[in-house]
Amino acid sequence: MNVAIVGASGAVGQEFLRVLAERNFPIDNLLLFGSSRSAGRTYNFRGKDIEVKLLQHNDDFRGVDIAFTSAGAGTSKEFAETITKHGAIMIDNSSAFRMDEDVPLVVPEVNASDALTRPRGIIANPNCTTIQMVVALKAIEQLSHIKRVHVATYQAASGAGAQAMKELYEQYKEVLADEPVTVEKFAYQLAFNVIPQIDVFTDNGYTKEEMKMFNETRKIMHSDVRVSAMCVRVPALRSHSESIWVETERPVSVEEARAAFAKGDGLVLLDNPGDKPVKGAEPTQYPMPLFLAGKDPVYVGRVRKDLANDNGLTFWIVGDQIKKGAALNAVQIAEYLIKQ
């Protein structure tokens, strides 16, 4: 198996290296690609130093079986033909192809088989907030069709990349030192603040991030579900949180929902809000990003009946945006293809 990573120096590219190693992904030869800024850097993988090659329009992808790409939508669009022309399967982490009819948009726990039909040789990785939400929604959808979803996201700095994480660190230092605060990666200062905007606004008043959750959820779940999202950046470093309200065709009890989450693929039920912490036990009684960074699953807690809707449920989820929300999901797609 010959594998390539495009965008190897970025936060997701580095996570690809860790996930491939953790999961013992079958690799005979690994190629790393990047921009002129990162070309020439070396990264160690399974005891071997690999140099990042400059991404160019040439035949460097000849013989590559799977290419994981995470270098931005513009780069993906420009280089898709170069990457796939010799038969490589391109699993793309950008927004470039997600809503194209001839490109499957895949979350393995939800619609893995969609990955088998890929006329352009491209499979799209969904937006991070959509990925962790639909993993949880799948458990409820199997009980009763979901008609509507209202979701508020609490998205960590990691969603804006490695430099954004670094900026949050620096902002806290600057604020505490009473120094001018550096603001480059966010619309406003994020330290000691929350910002109710992720991505640019569209004509309907929703941001592109919020519209991704509407459109991508319907495509992944092959559903007429309607999703209304409010996406907020919070000063957590890594792992996104979401508060979700669902309306189903029939009432679903809390007991049914908890049982479905407990056995759901890719889910962990962590929902003991009434229990007192026990010395030596897991310090969370419900999912929190501080404790769940670097974990594979999507964690679910605070499962309740919606007091405003007889057919409604509400719950809270947390997932690592860089891992399950990006690199891990893509690697799981590749693992599914290998099994098939």
Buried (B, 14 or more C-beta within 10 A) or exposed (E): EBBBBBBBBBBBBBBBBBBBEEBEBEBEEBBBBBBEEBBEEEBEBEEEEBEBBBBEEEEBBEEBBBBBBBBBBEBBEBBBEBBBEEEBBBBBBBBBBBBEEEBBBBBBBBBBEBBEEBEBBBBBBBBBBBBBBBBBBBBBBEBBBBBBBBBBBBBBBBBBBBEBBEBBEBBBEBBEEEEEBBBEBBEEBBBEEEBEBBBEEEEEEBBBBBBBBBBBBBBBBEBEBBBBBBBBBBBBBBBBBBBBBBBBEEEBEEEBBBBBBEEBEBBBBBBBEEEEEEEEEEEBBBBBBEBBBEBBBBBBBBBBBBEEBEBBBBBBBBBBBBBBBBBBBBBBBBBBBEEE
